[in-house]
Amino acid sequence: MHWDGFIDQIARWLEARSLLHSDARWVIGVSGGADSTLLLHALHSVSDARKLNWSLHVAHLHHGLRDGDADQDAAFVAALAEKLNIPLHTERADIRAQVASSGGSTEEVARQRRYEFLERIALKTGSELCAVAHHADDDAETILHRVVRGTGLRGLAGMRDIRPIQPGSRVMLIRPFIHQRRETIEYVARARGVEWRNDASNFTGEYTRGRIRNTVMPLLREQINPNVSEALLRLAEQARWLGTYLEDAAARTFESLLVAETPGRLVLNTRALLAKQRIIQAEVIRLAITLVLAGEQELGFSHIESVLRLAAEKSSGKEIHLPGPVLVKKVYDRLEFRPLTDAPETPPEMASTFVVCPGLTQLSMLGFDLTAEYTDVDDEKIDELRRTPHPYEEWLDLERIQFPLFVRGRREGDRFWPLGAPGSKSLGDFFSDEKIDPALRVRTGVLCDQAGPIWVMPLRIDERVKLRPTTRRAVRLLLTPNPRG
């Protein structure tokens, strides 16, 4: 492939992803190898050929792993940036020390440190696009590595061509060479006269990636399938198709499972969730965590499985902590997701508010207005009033109420006789029987007369004040949302 054709191909790839706009700012990760060096030349040429006036920045991280060779790589990249008149940003890391102190594999720690470095440079330079030179052979090796480690469907999809560089980041990681083969990249570089440096560790078995590239893949090509890379890439493409379908299906299902949603908190119906197919359950869980954290989070198969096991628990109150960090808690037949903080927020105690009877009382702490009206009733009307379908309306026997009325929060020792129950019980037991989320209990208003609670709003009234055949005067109570609250 000649140079102009190659540049045109890269430009079309960028254009298809709406990345070919003028005056863009790019950070390009350049190690000095053939792929990243060619990427720098390619993006520089695309900008010139299309007159895009891009602002390019070269970023090079010295990992502190190969001493003299790495020093020469850094010098090579610096000379290249100077030759192309492109600003250079460098940093030196001590990956060995970081692995020793924090654990993890050298490869994974180096990868994470590299992305942190690239994101910092992007934010420093006002860039929202960060290009790296991963290519199709890198993708195939990554897929095989994930397969042998044990991956889920998302792992089979391989590398994404565009994604946030870190979960929740506004900086996008772009891989313009993801569909290019290594041999094509090296052929184009040689034909163009582009010089590069070879990382000796890429040709040894010191790291897992090197063993896959230099031992496992050649063995598979020789003894099983000469087109093993193409087979892995086809598998990844089909996994991406299926992944897109499942994401759409999970998004549609999610709405039907959502019980409550506030900033930073979601509650799902576990019974309805567990009735879905297992793969949809998993995608719904992943979506819930993404929404709570306002960004994508790397979650393994074991994390999703642990949430689904929690959802199936018969007991209430158990919780687990996931990366992000996020807390998932089982509360009766509900599953609550929220960011993990040092201490849960404790709402202030609900102050008492006296109720105007008859009249309207603003209950700002509840976000409702309470309207009280007196009316005469007779035997024929009582049965009709008892069957009121309005969830926020109640009819009470006026003569059995000990005025004045007031609304307050639940207090220790509160008891009442729930309508229809065989006897009295504590409000705590009532909430447990009704499977009320503990976070909602402290925000539930309790209407009281001088003898105690008569309406746990809007759940149940007390037997003492219900309408009876002998009732002749009643009070109608109606809660209506108050936007001012």
Secondary structure, DSSP 8 states (H G I E B T S, - for coil): --HHHHHHHHHHHHHHTT---TT-EEEEE--SSHHHHHHHHHHHHHHHHTT---EEEEEEEE-SSSTHHHHHHHHHHHHHHHHHT--EEEEE--HHHHHHHH-S-HHHHHHHHHHHHHHHHHHHHT--EEE----HHHHHHHHHHHHHH---HHHHT---SEEESSTT-SSEEE-TTTTS-HHHHHHHHHHHT------GGGGSSSSHHHHIIIIIHHHHHHHT-TTHHHHHHHHHHHHHHHHHHHHHHHHHHHHHHEEEEETTEEEEEHHHHHTS-HHHHHHHHHHHHHHHHTS-----HHHHHHHHHHHH-SSSS-EEEETTTEEEEEETTEEEEEE--SS---------EE--SSEEEEETTTTEEEEEEEEE--HHHHHHHHT---TTEEEEEGGG--S--EEE---TT-EE-BTTSSS-EEHHHHHHHTT--HHHHTT--EEEETTEEEEETTTEEBGGGS--TT--EEEEEEEEE-TT-
